[in-house]
Amino acid sequence: MTATDTAGRREASEGEAPKRQGRAGRTAGRRRWKANLPLLLMFLPGAAYYVLFKYIPMGGLIMAFKDYNFADGVFGSPWVGFDNFETIFRQPQTLNVIRNTFVLSVLNVFVSFPFPILLAIMLNEVRRSWFKRTIQTIVYLPHFFSWVIIGGFVVTLFSVESGTINRWIEALTGEPYPFLFSPTSWITIYVSSGIWKEMGFSAIIYLAALTSIDPSLYESASLDGAGKLRQIRHITLPGIATTIVIMFILAMGKLMEVGFDHVYVLQNDIVLEVADVISTFMYRIGLQGAQFSLTTAMGMFESLIGLMLVLTANAIARRFDKGLW
């Protein structure tokens, strides 16, 4: 065999190596696809939900730049540019609505945010399983109540004429207190009812994060003489810090969204100066007043503010290597 033949065979074998690697890669890819097929099928309903009800409706934002009417439809209605935005911000109640939304949202985020963390830490310290399960059931249950039911509870407790608490106050002082008609007490009840309803369910995420902490860290800290508070400060909180940051970033995205049901079932005409928010404004102007272009513009403004807040919160978190992306 000549040197030329040997070199030719070597070149042929070297040329076939990438082909074999390519075939092996495709075979491995097909195997992974088949192995993950059940998971992909489980993922499809969630993906379809977001595509159908989150992404496709974004096309309706075009209404914010049109004078929408039913006869011409979304695409046939005449363009008006930024006139809808100018109309909204010329209205005297708009700034008050935005201010109320921002204030209630900030209170919801910064006042209620620590409670699920504290609840999860306290439940994690419970050693009797039956007591822990009982408390978990009690604090999880309000999440499954609608805001209509929660509103009924609030009225039953704080109503001026028939409220349970006002009966006690009237027996002591001779005069009931208008909890639901005073702006300060209304805001307090609004925030407190939100904490009571969602605190238990939100704690599930932090309880799951706590299970990832190595128990030997607590044993070592206990041997070194660290008490429960020191263990929580130096082991528990750092162990769930990433989860806390992620949840905070997601909460910042909803900073301009106080929801509709919660506010609507508790508000009344006397406290509208603090209880009229973007969602109720959109319901009143859009659905009741049929000014769909104006409410679409307001909704777009709300979404853009939420996007900027998420990007800002994530940029700050990335400085501490805790960003969401």
Secondary structure, 3 states (H helix, E strand, C coil): CCHHHHHHHHHHHHHHHHHHHHHHHHHHHHHHHHHHHHHHHHHHHHHHHHHHHHHHHHHHHHHHHECCCCCCHHHHCCECCCHHHHHHHHCHHHHHHHHHHHHHHHHHHHHHCHHHHHHHHHHHHCCCHHHHHHHHHHHHHHHHCCHHHHHHHHHHHHCCCCCHHHHHHHHHHCCCCCHHHCHHHHHHHHHHHHHHHHHHHHHHHHHHHHCCCCHHHHHHHHHCCCCHHHHHHHHHHHHCHHHHHHHHHHHHHCCCCCCCHHHHHHCCHHHHHHHCCHHHHHHHHHHHCCCHHHHHHHHHHHHHHHHHHHHHHHHHHHCCCCCCC
